[in-house]
Amino acid sequence: MKNPWLKKNPFLSMWLSGANAVIGATRGRASAQAKRQANAIWTAALTPPKPKKRRGRR
């Protein structure tokens, strides 16, 4: 007698495929955002601060 739990389920397969696609896209966006933030931190740390604008007295 065959075990019914070992039979392929096309609906589960489609659901897992879609979930994997969504998770992959989310992971890619999160990775890109983390790289942008790291780049911004390094850029801010390595560039000198801009001089403050001075307002004249009246």
The first five atom37 places (N, CA, C, CB, O) and aatype in JSON, in Angstrom:
{
  "aatype": [12, 11, 2, 14, 17, 10, 11, 11, 2, 14, 13, 10, 15, 12, 17, 10, 15, 7, 0, 2, 0, 19, 9, 7, 0, 16, 1, 7, 1, 0, 15, 0, 5, 0, 11, 1, 5, 0, 2, 0, 9, 17, 16, 0, 0, 10, 16, 14, 14, 11, 14, 11, 11, 1, 1, 7, 1, 1],
  "atom_mask": [
    [1, 1, 1, 1, 1],
    [1, 1, 1, 1, 1],
    [1, 1, 1, 1, 1],
    [1, 1, 1, 1, 1],
    [1, 1, 1, 1, 1],
    [1, 1, 1, 1, 1],
    [1, 1, 1, 1, 1],
    [1, 1, 1, 1, 1],
    [1, 1, 1, 1, 1],
    [1, 1, 1, 1, 1],
    [1, 1, 1, 1, 1],
    [1, 1, 1, 1, 1],
    [1, 1, 1, 1, 1],
    [1, 1, 1, 1, 1],
    [1, 1, 1, 1, 1],
    [1, 1, 1, 1, 1],
    [1, 1, 1, 1, 1],
    [1, 1, 1, 0, 1],
    [1, 1, 1, 1, 1],
    [1, 1, 1, 1, 1],
    [1, 1, 1, 1, 1],
    [1, 1, 1, 1, 1],
    [1, 1, 1, 1, 1],
    [1, 1, 1, 0, 1],
    [1, 1, 1, 1, 1],
    [1, 1, 1, 1, 1],
    [1, 1, 1, 1, 1],
    [1, 1, 1, 0, 1],
    [1, 1, 1, 1, 1],
    [1, 1, 1, 1, 1],
    [1, 1, 1, 1, 1],
    [1, 1, 1, 1, 1],
    [1, 1, 1, 1, 1],
    [1, 1, 1, 1, 1],
    [1, 1, 1, 1, 1],
    [1, 1, 1, 1, 1],
    [1, 1, 1, 1, 1],
    [1, 1, 1, 1, 1],
    [1, 1, 1, 1, 1],
    [1, 1, 1, 1, 1],
    [1, 1, 1, 1, 1],
    [1, 1, 1, 1, 1],
    [1, 1, 1, 1, 1],
    [1, 1, 1, 1, 1],
    [1, 1, 1, 1, 1],
    [1, 1, 1, 1, 1],
    [1, 1, 1, 1, 1],
    [1, 1, 1, 1, 1],
    [1, 1, 1, 1, 1],
    [1, 1, 1, 1, 1],
    [1, 1, 1, 1, 1],
    [1, 1, 1, 1, 1],
    [1, 1, 1, 1, 1],
    [1, 1, 1, 1, 1],
    [1, 1, 1, 1, 1],
    [1, 1, 1, 0, 1],
    [1, 1, 1, 1, 1],
    [1, 1, 1, 1, 1]
  ],
  "atom_positions": [
    [[0.83, -1.17, 0.0], [0.0, 0.0, 0.0], [0.88, 1.25, 0.0], [-0.95, -0.01, 1.21], [1.86, 1.32, 0.75]],
    [[0.53, 2.25, -0.85], [1.32, 3.47, -0.95], [0.98, 4.41, 0.2], [1.06, 4.17, -2.3], [-0.15, 4.46, 0.69]],
    [[1.98, 5.14, 0.62], [1.81, 6.13, 1.67], [1.26, 7.42, 1.06], [3.15, 6.39, 2.42], [1.95, 8.0, 0.22]],
    [[0.06, 7.9, 1.43], [-0.49, 9.11, 0.81], [0.28, 10.38, 1.18], [-1.93, 9.27, 1.22], [0.15, 11.39, 0.48]],
    [[1.06, 10.35, 2.23], [1.83, 11.54, 2.62], [3.03, 11.79, 1.71], [2.29, 11.41, 4.05], [3.58, 12.88, 1.7]],
    [[3.42, 10.77, 0.96], [4.57, 10.92, 0.08], [4.17, 11.33, -1.33], [5.36, 9.63, 0.03], [5.03, 11.59, -2.17]],
    [[2.87, 11.38, -1.6], [2.39, 11.75, -2.92], [2.59, 13.25, -3.13], [0.89, 11.37, -3.08], [2.44, 14.04, -2.2]],
    [[2.93, 13.65, -4.36], [3.15, 15.06, -4.68], [1.83, 15.81, -4.66], [3.84, 15.22, -6.05], [0.81, 15.31, -5.12]],
    [[1.87, 17.01, -4.11], [0.69, 17.85, -4.03], [0.94, 19.09, -4.88], [0.37, 18.22, -2.54], [1.75, 19.94, -4.5]],
    [[0.28, 19.23, -6.03], [0.56, 20.37, -6.92], [0.18, 21.71, -6.3], [-0.18, 20.19, -8.23], [0.85, 22.71, -6.57]],
    [[-0.86, 21.76, -5.48], [-1.25, 23.02, -4.85], [-0.21, 23.48, -3.83], [-2.61, 22.89, -4.19], [0.12, 24.66, -3.76]],
    [[0.29, 22.55, -3.05], [1.33, 22.89, -2.08], [2.59, 23.33, -2.81], [1.63, 21.69, -1.15], [3.28, 24.25, -2.38]],
    [[2.89, 22.66, -3.9], [4.07, 23.02, -4.68], [3.94, 24.43, -5.23], [4.28, 22.02, -5.82], [4.91, 25.2, -5.18]],
    [[2.77, 24.8, -5.76], [2.56, 26.15, -6.29], [2.63, 27.18, -5.17], [1.2, 26.25, -7.02], [3.21, 28.25, -5.34]],
    [[2.05, 26.86, -4.02], [2.05, 27.79, -2.9], [3.48, 28.04, -2.42], [1.18, 27.26, -1.76], [3.86, 29.18, -2.17]],
    [[4.26, 26.98, -2.28], [5.64, 27.12, -1.83], [6.49, 27.88, -2.85], [6.26, 25.75, -1.55], [7.37, 28.65, -2.48]],
    [[6.23, 27.65, -4.13], [6.96, 28.36, -5.17], [6.66, 29.86, -5.11], [6.59, 27.8, -6.56], [7.58, 30.68, -5.21]],
    [[5.4, 30.22, -4.93], [5.04, 31.63, -4.81], [5.62, 32.26, -3.56], [0.0, 0.0, 0.0], [6.12, 33.39, -3.6]],
    [[5.56, 31.54, -2.45], [6.12, 32.05, -1.2], [7.63, 32.25, -1.33], [5.81, 31.09, -0.03], [8.17, 33.23, -0.82]],
    [[8.3, 31.34, -2.0], [9.74, 31.45, -2.2], [10.07, 32.67, -3.05], [10.29, 30.18, -2.85], [11.07, 33.35, -2.79]],
    [[9.25, 32.96, -4.06], [9.48, 34.12, -4.91], [9.32, 35.41, -4.1], [8.51, 34.12, -6.11], [10.13, 36.33, -4.24]],
    [[8.3, 35.48, -3.28], [8.06, 36.68, -2.46], [9.2, 36.87, -1.46], [6.71, 36.57, -1.72], [9.68, 37.99, -1.29]],
    [[9.61, 35.81, -0.82], [10.69, 35.91, 0.17], [12.0, 36.3, -0.51], [10.86, 34.57, 0.92], [12.78, 37.08, 0.05]],
    [[12.25, 35.77, -1.69], [13.46, 36.13, -2.43], [13.48, 37.6, -2.81], [0.0, 0.0, 0.0], [14.51, 38.27, -2.69]],
    [[12.33, 38.12, -3.26], [12.26, 39.54, -3.62], [12.45, 40.42, -2.39], [10.91, 39.85, -4.29], [13.14, 41.44, -2.45]],
    [[11.84, 40.03, -1.28], [11.98, 40.79, -0.03], [13.43, 40.78, 0.44], [11.06, 40.22, 1.06], [13.95, 41.8, 0.89]],
    [[14.05, 39.63, 0.35], [15.46, 39.52, 0.76], [16.34, 40.42, -0.11], [15.93, 38.05, 0.67], [17.26, 41.07, 0.4]],
    [[16.07, 40.46, -1.42], [16.86, 41.31, -2.31], [16.7, 42.77, -1.99], [0.0, 0.0, 0.0], [17.67, 43.52, -1.99]],
    [[15.46, 43.2, -1.7], [15.22, 44.6, -1.35], [15.89, 44.96, -0.04], [13.72, 44.89, -1.27], [16.47, 46.04, 0.09]],
    [[15.82, 44.07, 0.94], [16.44, 44.33, 2.25], [17.96, 44.42, 2.12], [16.05, 43.24, 3.26], [18.6, 45.26, 2.75]],
    [[18.52, 43.54, 1.3], [19.96, 43.55, 1.1], [20.41, 44.84, 0.42], [20.39, 42.33, 0.27], [21.43, 45.42, 0.79]],
    [[19.66, 45.29, -0.58], [20.0, 46.53, -1.28], [19.9, 47.73, -0.34], [19.08, 46.74, -2.48], [20.75, 48.62, -0.38]],
    [[18.88, 47.75, 0.5], [18.72, 48.86, 1.46], [19.85, 48.86, 2.47], [17.36, 48.75, 2.18], [20.36, 49.93, 2.83]],
    [[20.26, 47.7, 2.93], [21.37, 47.62, 3.89], [22.66, 48.13, 3.25], [21.55, 46.16, 4.39], [23.44, 48.82, 3.91]],
    [[22.89, 47.8, 1.99], [24.08, 48.3, 1.3], [24.04, 49.81, 1.15], [24.22, 47.64, -0.08], [25.05, 50.48, 1.33]],
    [[22.86, 50.36, 0.83], [22.73, 51.81, 0.7], [23.01, 52.5, 2.03], [21.34, 52.18, 0.2], [23.69, 53.52, 2.07]],
    [[22.48, 51.94, 3.12], [22.69, 52.56, 4.43], [24.16, 52.48, 4.84], [21.82, 51.88, 5.48], [24.7, 53.43, 5.39]],
    [[24.8, 51.35, 4.56], [26.22, 51.22, 4.91], [27.05, 52.22, 4.11], [26.71, 49.78, 4.64], [27.99, 52.82, 4.63]],
    [[26.69, 52.39, 2.85], [27.41, 53.34, 2.01], [27.22, 54.76, 2.53], [26.94, 53.24, 0.55], [28.17, 55.55, 2.55]],
    [[26.02, 55.1, 2.95], [25.74, 56.43, 3.48], [26.52, 56.69, 4.77], [24.24, 56.61, 3.72], [27.02, 57.79, 4.98]],
    [[26.62, 55.68, 5.61], [27.36, 55.84, 6.87], [28.83, 56.09, 6.6], [27.19, 54.59, 7.77], [29.44, 56.97, 7.2]],
    [[29.41, 55.3, 5.68], [30.83, 55.47, 5.36], [31.08, 56.81, 4.69], [31.31, 54.34, 4.46], [32.09, 57.46, 4.96]],
    [[30.18, 57.22, 3.82], [30.35, 58.5, 3.14], [30.3, 59.64, 4.15], [29.26, 58.69, 2.07], [31.11, 60.57, 4.09]],
    [[29.36, 59.58, 5.08], [29.25, 60.63, 6.09], [30.46, 60.64, 7.01], [27.97, 60.46, 6.91], [30.9, 61.7, 7.46]],
    [[31.0, 59.47, 7.31], [32.14, 59.39, 8.23], [33.43, 59.88, 7.59], [32.31, 57.96, 8.72], [34.31, 60.4, 8.28]],
    [[33.57, 59.72, 6.29], [34.83, 60.03, 5.63], [34.87, 61.41, 4.98], [35.13, 59.01, 4.6], [35.94, 61.86, 4.57]],
    [[33.75, 62.08, 4.89], [33.76, 63.43, 4.31], [33.76, 64.46, 5.43], [32.54, 63.65, 3.36], [33.13, 64.26, 6.47]],
    [[34.46, 65.55, 5.21], [34.49, 66.58, 6.26], [33.12, 67.26, 6.36], [35.6, 67.64, 5.98], [32.39, 67.34, 5.37]],
    [[32.79, 67.75, 7.55], [31.48, 68.42, 7.7], [31.46, 69.74, 6.93], [31.17, 68.68, 9.19], [32.48, 70.41, 6.78]],
    [[30.29, 70.1, 6.44], [30.15, 71.35, 5.7], [30.23, 72.52, 6.69], [28.82, 71.39, 4.9], [29.74, 72.41, 7.81]],
    [[30.84, 73.62, 6.28], [30.89, 74.77, 7.19], [29.49, 75.34, 7.4], [31.84, 75.86, 6.65], [28.67, 75.36, 6.49]],
    [[29.25, 75.81, 8.63], [27.95, 76.37, 8.95], [27.83, 77.74, 8.33], [27.74, 76.44, 10.48], [28.79, 78.52, 8.28]],
    [[26.62, 78.03, 7.86], [26.37, 79.35, 7.29], [26.24, 80.35, 8.43], [25.08, 79.34, 6.4], [25.57, 80.09, 9.43]],
    [[26.88, 81.48, 8.26], [26.83, 82.51, 9.3], [25.88, 83.62, 8.84], [28.25, 83.07, 9.61], [25.93, 84.09, 7.7]],
    [[25.05, 83.99, 9.74], [24.14, 85.08, 9.46], [24.75, 86.37, 10.01], [22.72, 84.81, 10.07], [25.27, 86.4, 11.13]],
    [[24.67, 87.42, 9.23], [25.23, 88.71, 9.67], [24.33, 89.37, 10.69], [0.0, 0.0, 0.0], [23.12, 89.15, 10.72]],
    [[24.95, 90.2, 11.53], [24.19, 90.95, 12.53], [23.54, 92.15, 11.89], [25.1, 91.39, 13.69], [24.03, 92.67, 10.89]],
    [[22.44, 92.57, 12.46], [21.76, 93.78, 11.95], [21.99, 94.92, 12.85], [20.27, 93.56, 11.79], [21.51, 96.02, 12.59]]
  ]
}
